[in-house]
Amino acid sequence: MIPIYQPCFVGREKEYVNDCLDTVWISSQGAYVKNLESEIAAYHTMPFSLVVANCTCALHLALAAMGIGDGDEVICPDLTFIAPANMIRLAGAKPVLVDIDPATLAIDPALIIRSITPRTKAILVVHQFGHAADMDQIMAIAKDFGLRVIEDNAESIGALYKGKMLGTIGDCATFSFFGNKVVTTGEGGAIIVGDEGLYQRMQILRDHGMNPNKKYEHLDLGFNYRMTNLQAAIGLAQMEKLDEILSLRRNQLAAYERELSSIEELETRKFAEWCVPTHWLMTVHLKDVRKRDPLMKIMFDNGIECRPMINPVHEARHFAGQYAPEDFPNSIDVSRRSLHLPSGNNVNERQIKFIAAKLKKALSMI
């Protein structure tokens, strides 16, 4: 079976993890935590970074540190993994869902303004599957209405928007280091932020609301969102190889685009001229929506794992009846017609040729 994704360790991961074990620094107090934070901040040329248990925690921590809660509203895209909307709700606020731009798969800036109310406090932007949202428009809207901007960069580390690195444009940005991400710590996440006051607030809330300068003095109701030293050791080794990983992934994307270009029944993603994307998952859109699920079964029977596109957020059971489906035609269409192909770092050109050949044959059979 060619899996949809699997982590690849080609750096000093084992050396660093064994160092944690040998020195018995395995919890959140070890040196690798600070070293990883410094590496992430330096890579993005940002003054502050925090690593956390996962990206979902990072989103919740960002919202809490910004004081977003009961009675507030936060705008976010309808087509995204469920975590951003869930964290808005768990912070006590209301997620205001907006349809996507089908070209970028990110939130449509033209639809944001009509969703703003006196209760709106922030825009949570998801740079979807490695492609930047149109940040100039979004930041202009945020400035006009006095809104915070959180960049969810879970899938897009290293991508650029008009020469600016994603995650460095809004008030803060969150990252995922889950096992299927470009950089992984197994589970794990991070936040980068430019404002020192916001950073200090996040530090306190991350660690039970405790005063970082006085043990067991609790300043606020906080969380335990810390990353372990073991996770950070793996993450540091991954960050040291990030440029090599991104180059490998660009080559994989190019190989996929070459091999899939002759298959008329599907389309590959297009990228805006102002975006230098990060290749995360190879996403294809089928022209005939009825073929997607049968295609995935045939591919699986041929030893190739494919995944369907995520469902729109408004379809989640806990949000049922709160949104009108007719407000999200692009989100629904892209969700139904799209699937992902194997995209791990170890998927090579020979396998890509095999996957493309099986795709072409399977589509001719449906």
N, C-alpha and C positions, 0 to 999 in steps of 0.2 A: 504493500500500500504506500502510495506517495501521499504523505499527510498534508493537510492544509498549511501547517506551519509547525516548526519545531525549533527550539533554541539551539544555537550553535556557539560553542565555546572554543575560541582559537587564541585567546590571550593568556593572562596570568591568573585566571579564575581559580584553578586548583591551588596554586601557590598562595594566593591571598586567603582563601578559605582555610587551608591548612595552617596558616599563620594565626588565624583566629582561634582555631582549635588548640594549637600548641600553646598559645598565650592565655587561653580560656576567656578571651574577650569575645563573647558571643551575643551579648544583649545589645541594647541601644547605646551603650556607653563607650564602645570601642572607637579607635582612631579612624577606622575606615568610613564611619558615618560622616565625620567632618571632612575627610579627604574627598569623599564622593560629592558632598555639597560644594566644596571648593572647585572641583573639576567641572561640575554642571554650571556653576556661576561663571567660571572663566570661559567655558566654551561659548556661552551666550553673551559674554561681555556685560554681565549684570552684577550688581554689587552683592545680592543676597540670594541664597537658595536654602531650602529645607527639603530633606528627604522624609518620606512618610510611608505608612504601611501599604498604601495602594493609591491609585489615582482618584478613586471614589472618595477616600478620606481627604485627599488634597482639595477636591472640589468643595466638600463640606467645610473644611478648615478655612478656605478662602472666603466663602459666604459668611461664615461666623465671624471671622476677623473684620470683615467689612460692616458688621452690625446688621446684616440683612436677616429679617425674621418675620414675625407675625404681622400680617397686613400688607407686607411688601409684595411686589411682583418682579419677576426676573424673566426676561425674554430669552428663549433658546430655540434651537431648530427642532422641528418635528421628526426629522430623520437623523437619528443619532442613537448610539447605544443608550440604554435607559438611564445610566448613572447621573448625567447632568440634571435631568428633570426630577429624578428621585431625590437628589441632594437638595435641590431647591425646595421641594416639598418638606423634606425632613428638617430643613432649617426653619420651617414655619411659614415660608413664603409660597406664592402661587407661581407655578411655571406657566408662562404665556408662550404658547407654541406658535412658531412661524414656519411657513413652507420654505423649501430649499430652492436654490437656483440649480436647475438640472445640469447646467454646464460645469459647475464647480462641486456640486453635491453639498455645499455649505449653505448656511443661512442666507436668504435673499435680502440684501440691504433695502431694496425698494419696498419690502413688506414690513420692515421694522417700525417705521414711523407711525403707521396706522394702528400699531399694537401698543403704543406708549400711552399710559394714563398717569394721573397724578401719583399713583402708587408705585410706578416703575422705578426701581433702584439700580438695575444693572442689566447688561446684555452679556449672556454667556455664549461665546462664539466657539463652535467646534470646527477645527480645521480638519475636514473630513477625509479620511483615508489618504492622508499625505498632501492634500491640496488646500492651499490657503483660502480663507474667506476674503472678500474684498474689504480690507481693513481701512482704507482711506475713507470710504463711505461710512463705515461703521463708527470709526473714531470721530468723524464730523458730527454724526447724529448724537453720539454720546456727549460731545462737548456742548452741543446746542441745548441738550436737555439735562445736563449735569448728571450723567449716568456713569457708573463704574463699568469697566470692561474686563471680563475674565476670559482668557484664551485657553480653551481645552485643547492641548497639543498632544494628547495621548498617543496619536498615531503618526505624528508628523515631525518628530525631532529632526532638526537639520534642514528643514524646508525654508524657502525664502519667499517673501512678498516684496516685490520691487526693491530687491537687494537687502531688505531687512529680515533678520532671522525671526521666524515665527516664535511667539512667546515673549518677545521684547517690545511689543507694540502697545498692548493694553496695560491695565493696572497690575496684573499678575498673570501667570500662566501655570497650568498644571500638566504633568506628564505621567504616562503609565509605563511601568517596567514589568508588566505581566509577561508570562512565558511566551506569548506570541507577538511581542512587540520588538521593534528594531533594536532597542537596548532592553535587556531583561535582568531582573533580580529574582525571578520566580514569581513572586508578588512584590509589589512596591510601586512607589510613585514619588513625585517631587513637585515643588513649587519654586518658581523664580519670581522675584519681586524687586522693584527699584526703590520703593519707599521704605525708609528705615523704620518708621513708626508702625507701618502695616506688618513688616517683617517681625518686629518684636512682639506684636500682638499674636501673630501666628505661632511664634516660639512658645509663648505662654500657654496658648490653647492646646497646642500639640501635646503637651506634657502635663495633663491633669490641671491646667490652670495655675501651675506652680511658678513662683518667682525663680527665674533662672539663676539669680544671685543669692538666693537664700532658701536652702533645702526645707521642704515641707511647709513653706509659707504659701498658701493658696490664694491667688488674687482673683480668681474667677472660676466659674463652672467650665471645666475643660474636658479634654478627651485624652485617650491614649492612642495616638496616631503615629507612634514612633516606628522607625525602621530598625531592624537588628543589624549588628555589625557583620554578621554572616552574609546577609543580603547585600549590604553596602560593599563588601569585599568583591562580590561577583559584579556588582554594578560598576565599580571603579575599573575593573579589568575590561569590561565592555566599553566604557566611555573612552578608555585609552585606544581602542580600536575603532572608534565610531567613524572616522573618515574612511577607513578601509571598508567597513561594513556598508556605508552609504554608496561607495563606488561599486562594490559588488552588486548591490541591489539595483543601481542604475543600469548595469549591464544586463541583469535579469529582465528588467522591464523592457529594454530594447529588444532582447531576444524574443520575448513574448509578443511584442508588437509586430515583429517581422513574421513570426510563424502564424499569427492569427489574422494577418491582414487579408488573406485570400478567402476567409470564411464569411460569406455574404450574410449569413443568418444572424451575425452578432456584430456588436460595435465595442471597441475598447474605449477607455476614457480619453477625453481630450483635456488639455491643460491650458489655462489662460496664459497669454504671453507675459504677464506680470508675475507669474508664479514659477519658481523652481521647486518642483514637488519632491517629496520623499516617497519612494516606492515602498508601500507597506504590503497590501494585498493586491494581487492582480484581479481587478474587477472588470467584468464584461457585462454588457447589456444585450439581452436577446430581443430581436425585433418582434418575435411572436411569444407573448407572455405564456401561452399554453405549453410551450416546450421546456420551460425551465425545470420543473420538478421531475418530469420523465428523464430529462438529460442528466440531472444529478444522479439518478438511480443507475443509469447506464454507465456513467463514469465511475461510480463506486464499484459496480460489478467488474469493471476493468482495472481495479486497483488504484483509482485516483479519487482522493477525497476532495469534494467541492463543498462550499457552504453557501446557503442562500443569503441574500442581503438582509440586514436587520429589518425588523418591522418598524413602522412609524410609532413614535411614542404615544400618540393619541389612541392607539389600539390596545394599549396595556389595560388589563382588567381594572386596575385600581384608578385609572383615569377615565373609565367608561362613562359616556354621557356628558362629559365635561367640555368636549370640543366637537365641532362640526366637521365631519370628514370632507365635505366639499371645500373646506378651506385649505386642503393639502393635496391638490391633484398631483403635483410633482413628486412629493414625498411618497405617495401611494404608488405611482407609476414606476418610479425607480426601484422601490422596494420589491415590487412584484416581478420585474423583468431582469433583475440583476443577480449575479452570483460571483463567488470568488474562487479562484484557482490556486493550487498549491504555490506557496510563496516563501517558504523557508530559505535561509541563506544557502542551504546545501542543494537546492533544486537547480540542476545544471542544464546546459543547453540541450544535451541529448534527451533529458527527461521532458524538457519543454517541447521539443519536436514530437515526442511520443504523445504528450498531453494534447497538443494541437491536432495531431492526426486522429486521435480517438474522439475529440470533440467534433471534428468534421464528419467523421463516419457516423457518430451517434445522431447528429442533427439530421443527417440524410435518412435515418431510419424512423424518425418520429413523425 
